[in-house]
Amino acid sequence: MDPRSVPPGAYGNWPGLNQTGELRVDRARLRAIAKRLESDLEEIIEATEDLQRANSMPDQAYGTWDAARNLVSSIVKGRSVLAEQHDAFLVDALQAIKMLRRTAQVYDDVESELERRVMAVRMELENAPVPSSDPSPRATDHPRSGPGSLR
């Protein structure tokens, strides 16, 4: 950034910029944020088992009376969307961790191990059986509509 393009003293109002317009990076703080996000990602990876258990629940578990059978298609669609969002969060969180670690200039094997685990979870989710009561394609067969989209 050219410091001459901004009025003198303007940089003092922007956290992280010095008077010459150069960005100051607190690498220790970025490492701490990345570490916290890694911890959160670990919890999400562990939650995958619960998600898969819910996705493998037979349709009869919701009941056999007419009202329950009518709800099954909504439940199946909801489970599909939840799996899609779970997958999207795994990918986005891993990307954020990578960017934070690179900016903080942290180079170690933690990132490659996290990436391996996320890919394993994504493969499990992708290969999960689709309940037979839902004749429509899975939500993951089409790209998601946008961040936070539930379709």
C-alpha positions as CSV (number, residue, x, y, z in Angstrom):
1,M,0.0,0.0,0.0
2,D,1.3,3.4,-0.9
3,P,1.4,5.5,2.4
4,R,1.1,8.7,0.3
5,S,-2.4,7.7,-0.9
6,V,-3.9,8.1,2.6
7,P,-4.0,11.4,4.7
8,P,-1.3,11.6,7.4
9,G,-2.4,10.0,10.7
10,A,-5.1,7.9,9.2
11,Y,-3.2,4.6,9.8
12,G,-3.3,5.2,13.6
13,N,-7.0,4.4,13.4
14,W,-6.5,1.0,11.9
15,P,-5.4,-1.8,14.2
16,G,-2.5,-3.8,12.8
17,L,-1.2,-1.0,10.5
18,N,1.7,1.1,11.4
19,Q,2.3,4.7,10.3
20,T,3.9,3.7,7.0
21,G,0.9,1.6,6.0
22,E,2.6,-1.8,6.6
23,L,0.6,-4.6,8.2
24,R,1.9,-5.9,11.6
25,V,1.1,-9.5,12.2
26,D,1.0,-11.0,15.7
27,R,2.1,-14.5,14.8
28,A,1.7,-15.8,18.3
29,R,-2.0,-14.7,18.3
30,L,-2.6,-16.3,14.9
31,R,-1.0,-19.6,16.2
32,A,-3.4,-19.5,19.2
33,I,-6.4,-18.9,17.0
34,A,-5.3,-21.8,14.7
35,K,-4.8,-24.0,17.7
36,R,-8.3,-23.2,19.0
37,L,-9.9,-23.9,15.6
38,E,-8.0,-27.2,15.4
39,S,-9.5,-28.1,18.8
40,D,-13.0,-27.2,17.5
41,L,-12.4,-29.2,14.3
42,E,-11.4,-32.2,16.4
43,E,-14.8,-32.0,18.1
44,I,-16.6,-31.8,14.8
45,I,-14.6,-34.8,13.5
46,E,-15.7,-36.8,16.6
47,A,-19.3,-35.8,16.1
48,T,-19.2,-37.5,12.7
49,E,-20.0,-40.8,14.4
50,D,-23.2,-39.4,15.8
51,L,-24.2,-38.0,12.5
52,Q,-23.5,-41.4,10.7
53,R,-25.5,-43.2,13.4
54,A,-28.4,-40.9,12.8
55,N,-28.1,-41.3,9.1
56,S,-28.2,-45.1,9.3
57,M,-31.4,-45.1,11.4
58,P,-34.0,-47.3,9.7
59,D,-37.2,-45.5,8.6
60,Q,-39.2,-47.8,10.8
61,A,-37.5,-46.3,13.9
62,Y,-39.7,-43.2,13.4
63,G,-42.9,-45.2,13.6
64,T,-45.2,-47.1,11.3
65,W,-48.4,-45.1,11.7
66,D,-49.5,-42.8,8.8
67,A,-48.2,-39.5,10.3
68,A,-44.8,-41.0,11.1
69,R,-44.4,-42.4,7.6
70,N,-45.3,-39.0,6.1
71,L,-42.5,-37.4,8.1
72,V,-39.8,-39.8,7.0
73,S,-39.1,-38.0,3.7
74,S,-38.6,-34.7,5.6
75,I,-36.3,-36.5,8.1
76,V,-34.3,-38.0,5.3
77,K,-33.9,-34.7,3.5
78,G,-32.9,-33.0,6.8
79,R,-30.2,-35.7,7.5
80,S,-28.9,-35.2,4.0
81,V,-28.6,-31.4,4.4
82,L,-27.0,-31.8,7.8
83,A,-24.4,-34.2,6.3
84,E,-23.7,-31.7,3.5
85,Q,-23.3,-28.8,6.0
86,H,-21.0,-31.0,8.2
87,D,-18.8,-31.8,5.1
88,A,-18.7,-28.1,4.1
89,F,-17.7,-27.0,7.6
90,L,-14.9,-29.6,7.7
91,V,-13.5,-28.3,4.4
92,D,-13.8,-24.6,5.4
93,A,-12.4,-25.0,8.9
94,L,-9.4,-26.9,7.5
95,Q,-8.8,-24.2,4.9
96,A,-9.0,-21.5,7.6
97,I,-6.5,-23.4,9.8
98,K,-4.1,-23.7,6.8
99,M,-4.3,-20.0,6.1
100,L,-3.8,-19.1,9.7
101,R,-0.8,-21.4,10.1
102,R,0.8,-20.1,6.9
103,T,0.4,-16.5,8.0
104,A,1.8,-17.3,11.4
105,Q,4.6,-19.1,9.7
106,V,4.0,-22.4,11.4
107,Y,5.3,-25.4,9.6
108,D,4.8,-28.9,11.1
109,D,3.0,-32.2,10.6
110,V,-0.2,-31.2,12.5
111,E,-1.8,-29.8,9.4
112,S,-1.2,-32.9,7.2
113,E,-2.6,-35.2,9.9
114,L,-5.7,-33.0,10.2
115,E,-6.1,-33.0,6.5
116,R,-5.8,-36.8,6.4
117,R,-8.5,-37.2,9.1
118,V,-10.8,-34.7,7.4
119,M,-10.5,-36.6,4.1
120,A,-11.2,-39.9,5.9
121,V,-14.4,-38.4,7.4
122,R,-15.5,-37.0,4.1
123,M,-15.0,-40.3,2.4
124,E,-17.1,-42.0,5.1
125,L,-19.9,-39.4,4.7
126,E,-19.8,-39.8,1.0
127,N,-20.0,-43.6,1.1
128,A,-22.8,-43.6,3.7
129,P,-25.8,-45.6,2.6
130,V,-28.8,-43.5,1.4
131,P,-32.1,-44.6,3.0
132,S,-34.3,-46.4,0.5
133,S,-37.4,-44.4,1.3
134,D,-36.1,-41.2,-0.4
135,P,-36.4,-41.6,-4.2
136,S,-34.9,-38.1,-4.7
137,P,-31.1,-37.6,-5.2
138,R,-29.0,-36.8,-2.2
139,A,-28.3,-33.1,-1.4
140,T,-24.6,-33.7,-2.0
141,D,-25.2,-34.6,-5.6
142,H,-25.5,-30.9,-6.4
143,P,-23.3,-28.0,-5.4
144,R,-24.5,-26.1,-2.4
145,S,-26.2,-22.8,-3.0
146,G,-23.9,-20.7,-0.9
147,P,-22.4,-20.2,2.6
148,G,-24.9,-21.2,5.2
149,S,-27.4,-22.3,2.6
150,L,-29.9,-25.0,3.7
151,R,-31.4,-25.0,0.1
